[in-house]
């Protein structure tokens, strides 16, 4: 059992080249008579992909039957030059390998391992060639720009709200609408001041509130049964808080006696 990879030339070229340019895409419309301008982004142009090479992968098996040598093969898939870079063997071969694994008599992992022994050097060579192209360098440049854009947008919109960044900045981080930015900043500042004022007022109201009446009111609502429970609580506390046991100035016992009066028990 062995793997064969044939190098074949396609008749047609691959048309799915990377974009040559990343540019600002301006969209305008009116809402209630007010002009809105969104600074999105788009791509233009495509790199030509002249390489027509594809790789046909198959598994071969030689065996003897009735004194004769027989050969059998299973075609796994055909992967293009650029397919090796942008996708992988799994995307092209997984369904076929699952279908033929029992017939071949090998596990899925064993089949993949057999193929990769032949395919990996080809992948390494193709990748090295591709990464030296202007197409790849431009792709990396665009990826860096988009990463910075998404990070800046997330930070900005976490602070100022969703769908706000693209109305102020473009894909390259250039400020396009200073007026709208100042409106967002003013609105954010007002919200923070309101929250701060509300917190301070709430804090002040609670600090000035006398909760003693709340506890005092409960002294008149205890049932006789509950008062019996309170007496037992008092006796248990007195045993632990009496100055003879705690060896202190009796502050704990004083507090317990205060509670006794509030509870209305004798």
C-alpha positions in Angstrom: 0.0 0.0 0.0 1.5 3.3 -1.0 0.5 6.9 -2.0 1.1 8.4 -5.4 0.9 12.1 -6.2 0.8 13.2 -9.8 1.6 16.7 -10.9 -0.8 17.8 -13.6 -1.4 21.1 -15.5 -4.9 22.5 -15.6 -6.2 24.1 -18.7 -7.7 27.1 -16.8 -6.0 29.4 -14.3 -7.3 30.0 -10.8 -9.4 33.2 -10.7 -9.6 33.6 -7.0 -6.7 35.9 -6.4 -6.2 38.1 -3.4 -7.3 41.8 -3.6 -4.8 44.3 -4.7 -6.2 47.3 -2.7 -8.0 47.9 0.5 -9.9 51.2 0.3 -12.4 53.4 2.1 -16.0 52.9 1.0 -18.1 56.0 1.8 -21.9 55.6 2.1 -24.2 58.6 2.5 -27.9 58.9 3.3 -30.3 61.3 5.0 -32.3 60.7 8.2 -34.9 63.3 9.3 -33.1 65.8 7.0 -29.7 65.1 8.6 -26.9 63.7 6.4 -25.3 60.5 7.7 -21.9 59.3 6.4 -20.5 55.9 7.0 -16.8 55.1 6.3 -16.7 51.4 5.6 -14.2 49.6 3.5 -14.0 47.5 0.3 -11.5 45.7 -1.9 -10.5 46.4 -5.5 -8.6 44.6 -8.1 -7.3 41.0 -8.0 -3.9 39.5 -8.4 -3.6 37.1 -11.3 -2.8 33.5 -10.5 -0.9 32.1 -13.5 0.1 28.8 -11.9 -2.1 26.0 -13.3 -0.5 23.1 -11.5 -2.7 20.7 -9.6 -1.9 17.5 -7.6 -3.8 14.3 -8.1 -3.6 12.1 -5.0 -4.3 8.4 -5.0 -3.7 5.3 -3.0 -2.3 2.2 -4.7 -2.3 -1.5 -3.7 -0.5 -4.4 -5.2 -1.6 -8.0 -4.4 -1.4 -11.6 -5.7 -4.4 -13.6 -6.6 -4.3 -17.0 -8.3 -0.6 -16.6 -9.0 -1.0 -13.3 -10.7 -0.1 -9.7 -9.5 -3.0 -7.4 -9.4 -3.1 -3.6 -8.8 -5.9 -1.5 -7.4 -6.0 2.2 -6.9 -8.3 4.7 -5.1 -8.3 8.3 -6.3 -8.5 10.5 -3.1 -8.7 14.0 -4.6 -7.1 16.7 -6.7 -5.8 19.8 -5.1 -4.7 22.9 -6.9 -1.5 24.9 -6.2 -3.3 27.6 -4.3 -5.6 25.1 -2.6 -2.6 23.7 -0.8 -2.0 27.2 0.7 -5.5 28.3 1.5 -7.2 25.1 2.5 -5.7 21.7 3.2 -6.0 18.0 2.5 -8.9 17.5 5.0 -11.1 19.9 3.0 -10.6 18.0 -0.2 -10.2 14.4 1.0 -12.1 13.7 4.1 -15.4 12.4 2.6 -13.5 10.1 0.2 -11.2 8.7 2.9 -14.2 8.0 5.1 -15.9 6.2 2.3 -13.0 3.9 1.3 -11.2 3.3 4.7 -13.0 -0.1 5.2 -12.3 -1.2 1.6 -8.6 -0.2 1.9 -8.4 -1.8 5.4 -6.7 1.1 7.1 -7.8 3.6 9.7 -8.4 7.2 8.7 -5.3 8.4 10.6 -3.2 5.8 8.9 -4.4 7.0 5.4 -3.7 10.6 6.2 -0.3 9.8 7.6 0.5 7.9 4.4 -0.6 10.8 2.2 1.2 13.5 4.2 4.6 11.7 3.9 4.4 12.4 0.2 2.4 15.7 0.3 4.1 17.7 3.0 7.3 18.4 1.0 5.1 19.7 -1.8 3.2 21.9 0.6 6.4 23.3 2.0 7.8 24.1 -1.4 4.5 25.7 -2.6 4.2 27.8 0.6 7.8 29.1 0.3 7.2 30.1 -3.3 3.9 31.8 -2.6 5.1 33.7 0.4 7.7 35.4 -1.8 5.0 36.8 -4.1 3.6 40.3 -4.1 0.1 38.8 -3.6 1.1 37.3 -0.3 2.8 40.4 1.0 -0.2 42.5 0.1 -2.5 40.0 1.9 -0.5 40.2 5.1 -0.5 44.0 4.9 -4.3 44.0 4.6 -4.6 41.6 7.5 -2.5 43.9 9.8 -4.7 46.9 8.9 -7.9 45.0 9.5 -6.7 43.7 12.8 -5.9 47.2 14.1 -9.2 48.4 12.7 -11.2 45.8 14.5 -9.4 46.3 17.8 -9.8 50.1 17.7 -13.5 49.7 16.8 -14.2 47.3 19.7 -12.6 49.6 22.2 -14.4 52.7 20.8 -17.8 51.1 20.6 -17.5 49.6 24.1 -17.3 53.1 25.3 -19.5 55.1 22.9 -22.0 52.4 21.8 -22.5 50.1 18.8 -22.3 51.3 15.2 -20.5 54.5 16.0 -16.8 54.0 15.0 -17.4 53.9 11.3 -19.1 57.3 11.5 -16.0 58.8 12.9 -13.0 56.9 11.6 -12.1 55.0 8.4 -10.5 51.6 8.0 -7.0 53.2 8.3 -7.8 55.0 11.6 -8.1 58.4 10.1 -10.6 60.7 11.8 -13.3 61.7 9.2 -16.0 63.3 11.3 -14.6 65.3 14.2 -18.0 66.9 14.9 -19.8 63.6 15.5 -16.9 62.4 17.6 -17.3 65.5 19.9 -21.0 64.8 20.1 -20.3 61.3 21.3 -17.7 62.5 23.8 -20.1 65.1 25.2 -22.9 62.5 25.5 -20.6 60.0 27.2 -19.4 62.7 29.7 -23.0 63.7 30.5 -23.9 60.0 31.1 -20.9 59.6 33.5 -21.8 62.8 35.4 -25.4 61.7 35.7 -24.4 58.2 37.0 -22.0 59.8 39.5 -24.6 62.3 40.7 -27.2 59.6 41.1 -24.8 57.4 43.1 -23.9 60.3 45.4 -27.5 61.2 46.0 -28.4 57.6 46.7 -25.5 57.3 49.1 -26.5 60.5 50.9 -30.1 59.4 51.2 -29.2 56.1 52.7 -26.6 57.6 55.1 -29.2 60.1 56.4 -31.9 57.4 56.9 -32.6 56.3 60.5 -33.0 52.5 60.4 -33.5 52.3 64.2 -37.2 52.8 63.8 -37.4 49.8 61.6 -35.9 47.6 64.2 -37.8 49.3 67.0 -41.1 48.7 65.3 -40.5 45.0 65.4 -40.6 44.9 69.2 -44.4 45.3 69.1 -45.0 42.6 66.6 -43.4 39.5 68.3 -45.9 36.8 69.3 -45.7 35.2 72.7 -44.2 32.1 71.1 -41.5 34.3 69.4 -40.8 36.0 72.7 -40.1 32.6 74.3 -37.5 32.0 71.6 -35.9 35.4 72.2 -35.7 34.6 76.0 -33.8 31.4 75.1 -31.5 33.4 72.8 -30.9 35.9 75.5 -30.0 33.3 78.1 -27.6 31.6 75.7 -26.0 34.9 74.9 -25.7 35.9 78.5 -23.8 32.7 79.3 -21.2 33.5 76.7 -21.0 37.3 77.1 -21.0 37.7 80.9 -18.0 39.6 82.1 -17.0 36.7 84.5 -16.5 34.6 81.4 -15.2 37.1 78.8 -13.0 38.9 81.3 -13.8 42.3 79.7 -15.5 45.5 80.7 -19.0 44.0 80.0 -19.6 45.8 76.6 -20.9 42.6 75.1 -23.4 42.1 78.0 -24.5 45.7 77.7 -25.3 45.3 74.0 -27.2 42.0 74.8 -29.3 43.8 77.5 -30.1 46.6 74.9 -31.4 44.0 72.6 -33.5 42.5 75.4 -35.2 45.9 75.9 -35.8 46.3 72.2 -37.3 42.8 72.0 -39.6 43.6 74.9 -38.8 40.5 76.9 -38.5 40.2 80.7 
